[in-house]
C-alpha cells in the first residue's frame, strides 16, 4: 500500500514536469518599431506598412501577415514571431519600398524606412518652375 501511494505521488509530481518538457517551445514575440520618413527626414503619417512571413521560413512555418499604419509621428509598432518577412511600405505620392527582414528570439527590431517621391507622380502633379 505504501509503495502504491509513493508511486502515485511521484507520478503526480513528475507528470507536469514531463509534460512541460514535451511541449513545443512557445514563440517569443519580438517588438517591432517602424519609422517612415522621406528623403529629407520628414515623417510620413498614414503610411501603409505590410509584413508578410516568407513562405520558405523553417523556424516558424505558420502563415503570418501584419498590416500597420504610421501615426502622425511616422511611427508604427507591432509584435512579430521569429522568422523572415517581406516588408512593404507605401504612401500617397511616394514610390513603394520593399525589403527582407529577419526577426529572432524575441529581440526588439527597429526599422527606419525612407520613401522617395515618385517621379511619375511628381511629373504629373508636382510643382513646376516655368522657364521664360
C-alpha positions as CSV (number, residue, x, y, z in Angstrom):
1,X,0.0,0.0,0.0
2,X,2.8,2.4,1.0
3,X,4.6,1.6,-2.3
4,X,1.5,2.4,-4.3
5,X,0.9,5.7,-2.6
6,X,4.6,6.7,-3.0
7,X,4.5,5.7,-6.7
8,X,1.2,7.7,-7.2
9,X,2.6,10.8,-5.5
10,X,5.8,10.5,-7.6
11,X,3.8,10.2,-10.8
12,X,1.5,13.1,-10.0
13,X,4.5,15.3,-9.2
14,X,6.6,14.2,-12.2
15,X,3.8,14.4,-14.9
16,X,3.6,18.2,-15.1
17,X,7.4,18.5,-15.4
18,X,7.4,15.7,-18.1
19,X,4.5,17.3,-20.0
20,X,6.1,20.7,-19.8
21,X,9.3,19.3,-21.3
22,X,7.4,17.7,-24.2
23,X,5.6,20.9,-25.2
24,X,6.9,22.7,-28.3
25,X,8.7,25.9,-27.4
26,X,6.5,29.0,-27.3
27,X,7.2,31.5,-30.0
28,X,8.8,34.6,-28.5
29,X,7.2,37.7,-29.9
30,X,9.7,40.4,-31.0
31,X,8.6,44.1,-30.5
32,X,8.7,45.9,-33.9
33,X,9.2,49.6,-34.2
34,X,9.0,51.2,-37.6
35,X,9.6,54.9,-38.6
36,X,8.8,56.0,-42.1
37,X,10.4,59.2,-43.4
38,X,11.0,61.0,-46.7
39,X,14.4,61.7,-48.3
40,X,14.8,64.9,-46.2
41,X,13.9,63.1,-42.9
42,X,10.4,64.4,-42.6
43,X,8.0,61.9,-41.1
44,X,5.3,60.3,-43.3
45,X,2.0,59.8,-41.4
46,X,-0.6,57.3,-42.5
47,X,1.9,55.2,-44.5
48,X,0.9,51.6,-45.1
49,X,3.3,49.0,-43.6
50,X,2.7,45.4,-44.5
51,X,4.7,42.5,-43.2
52,X,4.3,39.0,-44.7
53,X,6.0,35.8,-43.4
54,X,8.2,34.3,-46.1
55,X,6.8,31.0,-47.4
56,X,10.2,29.3,-47.0
57,X,10.5,30.1,-43.3
58,X,11.7,27.0,-41.4
59,X,11.6,28.2,-37.8
60,X,8.0,29.3,-37.8
61,X,6.3,28.0,-41.0
62,X,2.8,29.3,-40.0
63,X,1.3,31.9,-42.3
64,X,1.6,35.4,-40.8
65,X,0.6,38.8,-42.0
66,X,0.6,42.2,-40.2
67,X,-0.8,45.5,-41.5
68,X,0.1,48.7,-39.8
69,X,-0.4,52.4,-40.4
70,X,2.1,55.1,-39.2
71,X,1.0,57.7,-36.7
72,X,1.3,61.5,-37.2
73,X,4.9,61.0,-36.0
74,X,5.5,58.5,-38.8
75,X,5.8,55.6,-36.4
76,X,4.1,52.1,-36.2
77,X,4.5,49.4,-33.7
78,X,3.7,45.7,-33.6
79,X,4.8,42.2,-32.5
80,X,6.3,39.5,-34.7
81,X,7.2,35.9,-34.2
82,X,10.7,34.8,-35.2
83,X,11.2,34.3,-38.9
84,X,11.9,36.0,-42.2
85,X,9.5,38.7,-43.5
86,X,8.8,40.6,-46.6
87,X,8.3,44.3,-45.7
88,X,6.3,46.6,-48.0
89,X,5.8,50.3,-47.3
90,X,3.7,52.7,-49.4
91,X,2.2,56.2,-49.1
92,X,0.5,58.6,-51.5
93,X,2.9,60.4,-53.8
94,X,5.9,58.1,-52.9
95,X,7.4,55.1,-54.6
96,X,6.7,51.9,-52.7
97,X,9.6,50.3,-50.8
98,X,10.2,46.6,-50.2
99,X,12.9,44.7,-48.3
100,X,13.5,41.5,-46.3
101,X,13.5,41.4,-42.5
102,X,14.9,38.7,-40.1
103,X,13.4,38.5,-36.6
104,X,14.9,36.4,-33.9
105,X,14.2,35.1,-30.4
106,X,12.1,38.0,-29.1
107,X,14.8,40.6,-29.8
108,X,13.5,44.1,-30.5
109,X,13.6,45.2,-34.1
110,X,13.8,48.8,-35.3
111,X,13.3,49.9,-38.9
112,X,13.8,53.3,-40.4
113,X,12.4,53.2,-43.9
114,X,12.9,56.1,-46.4
115,X,10.4,56.7,-49.1
116,X,11.3,58.7,-52.2
117,X,8.9,61.0,-54.1
118,X,7.7,59.1,-57.1
119,X,8.9,60.6,-60.4
120,X,5.7,59.7,-62.2
121,X,3.6,61.4,-59.6
122,X,5.9,64.3,-59.4
123,X,5.9,64.8,-63.2
124,X,2.1,64.7,-63.2
125,X,1.2,66.6,-60.1
126,X,4.4,68.2,-58.8
127,X,5.4,71.8,-58.8
128,X,6.9,73.1,-62.0
129,X,9.2,76.1,-62.4
130,X,8.3,77.9,-65.6
131,X,11.3,78.9,-67.7
132,X,10.9,82.3,-69.5
